Each structure stands twice: as structure tokens, then as C-alpha cells.
Amino acid sequence: QVQVVESGGGLVQPGGPLSLSCAASGSGFSAWTMGWYRQVPGKSRELVAAITSGGTTNYADSVKGRFTISRDNAKNTASLQMNSLKPEDTAVYYCNARKVLLTTIINYWGQGTQVTVSS
């Protein structure tokens, strides 16, 4: 069973930085795609950034140039460095671990961490 745990959320002023971390248990971490999603009340969860097992990254247009996703396979962790934060970045951020078994995709989610950007 895979467990995913986020940490690092909080309150930050506009323009400031914040870093989120995600720790995932279970074997095979290096083969998983890791992603960060966010959700605000009344809206669907949206992809913020993802990183494949090979290190290829993908970002939402709204965060390109401001956010950086990374992973450490030795520690089974993924991180999201967020810079130049805007009030519209306020959301609950979720870490996602995606395993592919032949033709089956299995998603594991953390419990979420609140990020609030406000002065």
C-alpha cells in the first residue's frame, strides 16, 4: 500500500516563496510519475506540475516560470518550489503518485495542504 504525505503549506504574502514536500512510501518510487494538484472550493482539482520517472516536467501555464517540481528517488520525495506567489495560487495542494501496471493506472493521493497567499 502506498501512502502519500504532504507538508509545507501555510500563509505567505504575495510575491513570496513557499516550498511543499511530498513523502511517498512503497517500493518502486523511481518508476512513478509524481504530481502536484490544487483545488479551490467549487472548482475541479487541477494539475499544477508533474515529473515523470525520467525527469520530464510539465507545468500548468499559470505557474510556468514561477514553480519548480523536483524529485529525490533516494528519499522517495517530491517537492514543489513556489516563487512569486499570487493570491490566485491560494488553494489546497495535493500530492499525487501515479503507478502504471501494464495497462492499469493507479493514483495515490495525499490528504492535502493549504496554501494561502494573502497580505
Secondary structure, 3 states (H helix, E strand, C coil): CCCEEEECCEEECCCCCEEEEEEECCCCHHHCEEEEEEECCCCCCEEEEEECCCCCEEECCCCCCCEEEEEECCCCEEEEEECCCCHHHCEEEEEEEEEEECCEEEEEECCCEEEEECC
